[in-house]
Amino acid sequence: MPEIKRVPSSPTAPNKAAWAILSLAIGGFGIGTTEFAMMGLLPNVAEGVGVSVPTAGHVISAYALGVVLGAPLLVAAGARMPRKMLALALMALFTVGNLLSVLAQDYTALLVTRFIAGLPHGAFFGVAAVLAASLVAPTKRGRAISMVMMGLSVANVLGVPLATLVGQQFGWRWLFVLVGIIGIITMIAMTIFVPAQKAQPGASLRRELGALRSAQVWLTLLIGVVGFGGFFAVYTYVANTMTEVAGFAATFLPVIVGLYGLGMVAGNFAGGRLADWSVMGSIYSVMGFIVVVLVVYAASVHIQWMALVMIFVVGASGSMLIPSLQTRLLDVSAGAPTLASSLNHSALNAANALGAFVGGLVITWGWGYTAPALVGAALAVLGLVMALISGVTGRRPRAGTTPAHG
């Protein structure tokens, strides 16, 4: 695989880069808040639109489907745009989509507006990851990407508990009001702090789509889809699991999702450094860790203190993997890093849709609220198998090429 060209060739001054990355992370904070707070408010949403909890889970799937479809379509459509301008346009669409969700009056309208809000999610993170990586030295890419993703993690510590509390007290629609405000703040900060970059020379829809010819790109995406499916199956129904299995009061849910968020922060921080140490090594290790974590979670969640410990560990294990997957995609997508990077979030949200569906299915079958974790452990094993295949085939250089990084 040919070496990717890094633009710019020299890193931005650390102080300027830090402010730019923080601006991008604020966008991640808003995205994380709207994505994950829906899970904690799922019973409220179900009651508000008059459907069952498993049916309300399809609202989460609709958002995830928007991410899956929006990432390749919007990045391809904006291939010739300067990356800063594209990132601003994506955040504007995200903000509008969330404000439209405030106005949704029934289940069908909410499905549509959540789909619209999900369209720019993956594309924004993909563009933001490439922007962040371009601002630092190549040896610090993992950490730069993890700092953008840190907005997603911090959302689970601050944004999600706050939105859950506000949603419980004043109505779930206030979640989308808060996210709309965060989106506006993000656009202002990006306009001020993110340095302008010229459109990439030779950028085109054809060149971006060229990333899809790489088997390594598809294998990396499959790791995300399969490996994360069960992870999201667990978190989609966390409110019901913690109240009906662990026995916590519903008013304690903001604390529980806050612990999950702290785990994501810790995992994301560690994951960025692991990615800079060894991309594939960290993927192998973390996938195996996720298998163990989900099995232990299923076995121990009925014990309250263990439930609190394990919800932290579940959050850490999942977010630990994201910087390595994102960095791997940059390494194996020469000439088209923006599309490949965006597709990582399509993969993760395909996993989100899969997890919400499978989790709801096994619950409907009467297997209980711990069953999704066991199904998730099996999916994580398949994800580890995909990672091993990617690692082995990636070390077999074809004539005239160099092996993929990792």
C-alpha positions in Angstrom: 0.0 0.0 0.0 1.6 3.3 -1.0 2.4 5.9 1.7 -0.3 8.4 2.3 0.6 12.0 1.7 0.2 14.1 4.8 -1.1 17.7 4.4 0.3 19.9 5.7 3.8 18.4 5.7 4.8 20.3 8.9 2.6 20.3 12.0 0.7 23.5 13.2 2.0 25.3 16.2 1.0 23.3 19.3 -1.1 26.1 20.8 -3.1 26.7 17.6 -3.5 23.0 17.0 -4.9 22.5 20.5 -7.6 25.2 20.0 -8.5 23.8 16.6 -8.8 20.3 18.0 -10.9 21.5 20.9 -13.3 23.2 18.5 -13.7 19.9 16.6 -14.1 18.1 19.9 -17.0 20.4 20.9 -18.8 19.1 17.8 -18.1 15.6 19.0 -19.5 16.5 22.4 -22.8 17.5 20.8 -22.9 14.4 18.6 -22.2 12.2 21.6 -24.9 13.9 23.7 -27.7 13.4 21.1 -26.6 9.8 20.3 -26.2 8.4 23.8 -28.7 10.4 25.8 -31.5 8.8 23.7 -30.6 5.5 25.2 -31.0 6.7 28.8 -34.3 8.4 27.8 -35.7 5.6 25.8 -38.5 4.7 28.2 -39.5 8.4 28.2 -39.5 8.6 24.4 -41.5 5.4 24.2 -44.2 6.8 26.5 -44.1 10.2 24.7 -44.8 8.8 21.3 -47.0 5.9 22.4 -44.9 2.8 21.5 -43.2 0.0 23.4 -39.5 0.3 24.5 -38.2 -2.2 21.9 -40.1 -0.3 19.2 -38.8 3.0 20.4 -35.3 1.5 20.0 -35.9 1.8 16.3 -35.6 5.6 16.7 -31.9 4.9 17.6 -31.6 2.6 14.6 -33.0 5.3 12.4 -30.3 7.7 13.6 -27.6 5.1 13.1 -28.9 4.3 9.6 -28.5 8.0 8.8 -24.9 7.8 9.9 -24.3 4.8 7.7 -25.7 6.3 4.6 -24.7 9.9 5.2 -20.9 9.4 5.7 -20.1 8.1 2.2 -22.7 10.2 0.4 -21.9 13.6 2.1 -18.1 13.1 2.0 -18.3 12.1 -1.7 -20.5 15.1 -2.5 -18.1 17.5 -0.7 -14.9 15.9 -2.1 -13.8 19.1 -3.8 -14.6 21.4 -0.8 -11.9 22.6 1.6 -12.1 20.4 4.7 -12.9 23.2 7.1 -15.8 24.4 4.9 -17.1 20.8 4.6 -16.9 20.3 8.4 -18.9 23.5 9.0 -21.6 22.5 6.5 -21.9 19.1 8.2 -22.3 20.6 11.6 -24.9 23.0 10.2 -26.9 20.0 8.9 -26.5 18.2 12.2 -27.8 21.2 14.1 -30.9 21.6 11.9 -31.7 17.9 12.1 -31.7 18.1 15.9 -33.9 21.2 16.0 -36.3 19.5 13.7 -36.5 16.6 16.2 -37.9 19.1 18.8 -40.9 19.6 16.5 -41.6 15.9 15.8 -45.2 15.2 17.0 -45.4 11.4 16.5 -43.3 8.3 16.2 -43.0 8.4 12.4 -41.9 12.1 12.4 -39.3 11.3 15.0 -37.9 8.4 12.9 -37.5 10.8 10.0 -35.9 13.7 11.9 -33.5 11.3 13.7 -32.5 9.9 10.4 -31.8 13.5 9.1 -29.8 14.3 12.2 -27.7 11.2 11.8 -26.7 11.9 8.2 -23.7 14.3 9.0 -22.5 12.4 12.1 -20.0 10.0 10.5 -18.9 12.5 7.8 -18.2 15.1 10.5 -16.0 12.8 12.6 -14.2 11.6 9.5 -13.4 15.1 8.3 -12.5 16.1 11.8 -10.1 13.2 12.3 -8.3 14.0 9.0 -8.1 17.7 10.0 -6.7 16.8 13.5 -4.2 14.4 12.1 -2.9 17.0 9.6 -2.2 19.5 12.4 0.3 17.3 14.3 3.4 15.2 13.7 2.7 11.7 12.2 3.9 10.1 15.5 1.1 11.9 17.4 -1.8 11.1 15.0 -3.4 8.6 17.4 -3.5 11.1 20.2 -4.8 13.9 18.0 -7.6 11.7 16.7 -8.4 10.5 20.3 -8.7 14.2 21.4 -11.3 14.8 18.7 -13.1 11.6 19.9 -12.7 12.8 23.5 -15.7 15.2 22.8 -17.7 12.0 22.3 -16.4 10.6 25.5 -16.8 13.7 27.6 -20.4 13.9 26.4 -21.1 10.8 28.3 -19.8 12.3 31.5 -21.4 15.8 31.2 -23.7 16.1 28.3 -25.6 12.8 28.6 -26.2 12.9 32.3 -27.4 16.5 32.0 -29.6 15.7 29.0 -31.0 12.7 30.8 -31.8 14.7 33.9 -33.3 17.5 31.9 -35.3 15.1 29.8 -36.7 13.3 32.8 -37.7 16.5 34.5 -38.9 18.7 31.6 -39.5 16.3 28.7 -37.2 14.4 26.3 -37.5 17.1 23.6 -35.2 19.3 25.6 -32.4 17.0 24.7 -32.6 18.2 21.1 -32.8 21.9 22.2 -29.5 21.5 24.1 -27.8 19.7 21.2 -28.9 22.5 18.8 -27.3 25.1 21.0 -24.0 23.0 21.2 -24.1 22.8 17.4 -24.2 26.6 17.1 -21.3 27.0 19.5 -19.3 24.4 17.5 -19.7 26.3 14.3 -18.6 29.6 15.9 -15.5 28.0 17.5 -14.5 26.2 14.3 -14.9 29.4 12.3 -12.4 31.1 14.7 -9.9 28.5 15.5 -9.7 25.8 12.8 -7.1 26.9 10.2 -8.3 27.1 6.6 -7.0 24.5 4.3 -7.1 24.6 0.5 -9.1 21.9 -1.3 -6.8 18.8 -1.8 -5.1 18.8 -5.2 -6.8 16.3 -7.5 -9.7 15.8 -5.0 -12.6 14.2 -6.7 -15.5 11.8 -6.1 -13.7 9.1 -8.1 -10.5 9.4 -6.0 -12.5 9.2 -2.7 -14.4 6.2 -3.9 -11.1 4.6 -4.8 -10.7 3.8 -1.1 -13.4 1.2 -1.5 -11.2 -0.9 -3.7 -9.0 -1.8 -0.7 -9.7 -5.1 1.0 -8.0 -3.7 4.1 -10.5 -0.9 4.3 -13.4 -3.3 4.2 -11.8 -5.6 6.8 -11.3 -2.7 9.2 -14.8 -1.6 8.7 -16.1 -5.1 9.4 -14.1 -5.1 12.7 -16.2 -2.1 13.8 -19.5 -3.4 12.6 -19.2 -6.9 14.1 -17.1 -6.1 17.1 -19.2 -3.2 18.3 -22.7 -4.7 17.6 -23.0 -6.3 21.0 -21.4 -3.3 22.7 -24.3 -1.2 21.5 -26.8 -3.9 22.2 -25.8 -3.6 25.9 -25.9 0.2 26.1 -29.2 0.7 24.1 -31.1 -1.0 26.9 -29.0 0.1 29.8 -31.9 2.0 31.4 -34.0 -1.1 31.6 -31.1 -3.4 32.6 -30.1 -1.1 35.5 -33.6 -0.6 36.8 -35.1 -4.1 36.3 -32.0 -6.3 36.7 -29.7 -4.3 39.0 -32.6 -2.8 40.9 -31.6 0.9 40.7 -34.2 3.6 40.8 -34.8 5.5 37.6 -33.6 8.7 39.2 -30.1 7.1 39.6 -29.7 6.7 35.8 -27.9 10.0 35.3 -25.2 8.7 37.7 -25.0 5.4 35.8 -24.6 7.0 32.4 -22.1 9.4 33.9 -20.0 6.4 35.0 -20.2 5.0 31.5 -19.0 8.3 30.2 -16.0 8.4 32.6 -15.1 4.9 31.3 -15.2 6.3 27.8 -12.9 9.2 28.7 -10.4 6.8 30.3 -10.6 4.4 27.4 -10.3 7.0 24.8 -7.3 8.5 26.5 -5.6 5.1 26.7 -6.7 4.2 23.2 -4.9 7.2 21.6 -1.6 6.2 23.1 -2.1 2.5 22.3 -2.7 3.5 18.6 0.6 5.4 18.6 2.3 2.3 20.1 0.9 -0.3 17.8 -2.3 0.0 15.7 -3.0 -3.7 15.1 -1.6 -4.8 18.4 -4.0 -2.5 20.2 -6.9 -3.8 18.1 -6.2 -7.4 18.9 -5.8 -6.7 22.6 -8.9 -4.5 23.0 -11.1 -6.8 21.0 -10.2 -9.7 23.3 -10.8 -7.4 26.3 -14.3 -6.6 25.1 -15.2 -10.3 24.9 -14.2 -10.8 28.6 -15.9 -7.6 29.7 -19.3 -8.4 28.2 -19.4 -11.9 29.6 -18.5 -10.6 33.1 -21.1 -7.8 32.7 -23.9 -10.3 31.9 -22.9 -12.5 34.9 -22.6 -9.8 37.5 -25.0 -6.9 36.6 -27.6 -8.1 39.1 -25.2 -7.1 41.9 -25.4 -3.4 42.3 -21.8 -2.5 43.1 -20.6 -4.8 40.3 -23.1 -3.2 37.9 -21.5 0.2 38.6 -18.0 -1.1 38.2 -18.8 -2.9 34.9 -20.7 -0.1 33.3 -17.5 1.9 33.7 -15.4 -0.9 32.2 -17.9 -1.4 29.3 -17.5 2.3 28.4 -13.8 2.1 28.6 -13.4 -1.1 26.5 -15.5 0.3 23.6 -13.9 3.7 23.3 -10.4 2.3 23.7 -10.7 0.7 20.3 -11.9 3.7 18.2 -8.6 5.6 17.8 -6.9 2.5 16.5 -9.6 1.8 14.0 -9.6 5.4 12.8 -5.8 5.4 12.5 -5.8 2.0 10.7 -8.2 3.4 8.1 -5.9 6.4 7.5 -3.1 4.0 6.9 -4.8 1.7 4.5 -6.7 4.4 2.4 -4.0 6.1 0.5 -5.3 9.1 -1.5 -8.8 9.0 0.1 -8.4 9.3 3.8 -11.5 11.5 4.3 -14.0 8.9 3.0 -12.3 6.0 4.7 -12.2 7.8 8.0 -15.9 8.8 7.7 -16.8 5.2 7.0 -15.5 4.2 10.4 -18.4 6.0 11.9 -20.7 4.4 9.4 -19.4 1.0 10.6 -19.8 1.9 14.2 -23.4 3.1 13.7 -24.1 0.0 11.6 -23.1 -1.7 14.8 -25.4 0.6 16.7 -28.3 -0.3 14.5 -27.4 -4.0 14.6 -27.0 -3.9 18.4 -30.3 -2.1 19.0 -32.1 -4.6 16.8 -30.5 -7.8 18.1 -30.8 -6.5 21.7 -34.5 -5.8 21.2 -34.9 -9.2 19.5 -33.5 -11.3 22.3 -35.4 -9.3 24.9 -38.6 -9.8 22.9 -37.9 -13.5 22.8 -38.0 -13.4 26.6 -34.2 -14.0 27.2 -34.0 -11.1 29.6 -32.0 -7.9 29.7 -28.6 -9.6 30.2 -28.9 -11.6 27.0 -27.7 -8.8 24.7 -24.3 -8.8 26.5 -23.8 -12.5 25.8 -24.7 -12.1 22.2 -22.3 -9.1 22.1 -19.5 -11.2 23.4 -20.0 -13.6 20.6 -20.0 -10.8 18.1 -16.8 -9.4 19.6 -15.2 -12.8 19.0 -16.1 -12.5 15.4 -14.6 -9.0 15.4 -11.3 -10.4 16.7 -11.3 -12.9 14.0 -11.7 -10.1 11.4 -8.9 -8.2 13.0 -6.6 -11.3 12.8 -7.4 -11.8 9.1 -6.7 -8.1 8.5 -3.4 -8.2 10.3 -2.2 -11.4 8.5 -3.3 -10.3 5.0 -2.0 -6.8 5.6 1.6 -8.2 6.1 1.6 -9.9 2.7 2.9 -7.2 0.3 1.9 -7.4 -3.3 4.5 -6.7 -6.0 5.4 -3.1 -6.2 3.7 -2.2 -2.9 4.6 -1.8 0.7 2.6 -3.4 3.5 0.0 -1.5 5.3 1.0 0.2 8.5 0.2 -1.3 11.9 
